[in-house]
Amino acid sequence: MRNVVILGSGLAGLTAAIYTARANLSPLLVEGAQAGGQLSLTTEVENYPGFPKGIMGPQLIQDMRAQAARFGTEYLSGDVSAADLKRSPFTVTIEGEQTIETKTLIIATGASAIMLGVPGEARLMGHGVSTCATCDGYFFRGKELVVVGGGDSAMEESTFLTKFATRVSVAHRRDTLRASKIMQDRASKNEKITFIWNSVVEEVLGGSVVTGVRLRNVASGETSELKTAGLFVAIGHTPNTGLFMGQVEMDAKGYILTKNGTHTNVPGVFAAGDVQDPKYRQAVTAAGSGCMAAIDAERFLEGHG
Ligand code: NAP
């Protein structure tokens, strides 16, 4: 029987681990399929306080993991395959094999990349289709690329990809960007980046690897083919809450609803980070809510003997 089990190894989960470990609660952290969460897939983090020169996302994760380990956090690699939150103690099953009982649970399972769902996309995933410039950009040295999206992620991915690609075309379904002004300016000033406005990708073309995309201009209805060696999909994320559906209250998009800090509607179950945050979704807010969840769990345990 554990005091605290934390699901997720992004900034929210790791911060919850640091705090619960320092509170002598001997947390167990289940790392999940994407260890380190979204920051492990990112490049430079410039807006995390305390790093005036910025820090690489994977480095920040590695440092926080070591910090949590220093105070006694135990790590379990693997994905949660089942969770029963209907009665206390709660149970979580890892990879269909190991079942763990816990008095409190901190859900910090984050969010995953949304895909376009067009023909060719799933078939060519990993063969030119990617959701992670940091992971795959290197493979496209000297090539032309397409990025889809108009938010901060699309700007960040396209700017990063210009380190490798000769040209990056950003296809956006409207004629104005959603991205923050600073990210828009950075991308607009980059001479390797061009914007294809009012356009959606209808199909990813190619046999064994991506060779192009079919675009449709949503204003004129015209379709065209654009040659590209890769398609980077950067159209947002969806919360990883499938396992908890029907067990904790969520909003229409599947984000876990929290109140009084990080409390869910199930006493003893707390949620932190992007899994409960459709609004801010920043590294620092994820870490902050991980700290809150740890303190909430500690007080819950105190209150329940
Ligand atoms: P986002 O802000 O939700 O933007 C998603 C973009 O994809 C939008 O431009 C949207 O178009 C487009 N889109 C959505 N579904 C689409 C579809 N099916 N087909 C074509 N286009 C589609 O997501 P995000 O860019 O991932 O950013 C998420 C949050 O993380 C934001 O709060 C952002 O500020 C933050 N973030 C910050 C940084 C940073 O500061 N370094 C970096 C990355 C992300 P519409 O505009 O028409 O809706």
Residues whose N, C-alpha, C, O or C-beta is under 5 A from the ligand:
A	BS01	NAP	G149 G150 G151 D152 S153 A154 E156 R173 R174 R178 A234 I235 G236 H237 K279 Y280 R281
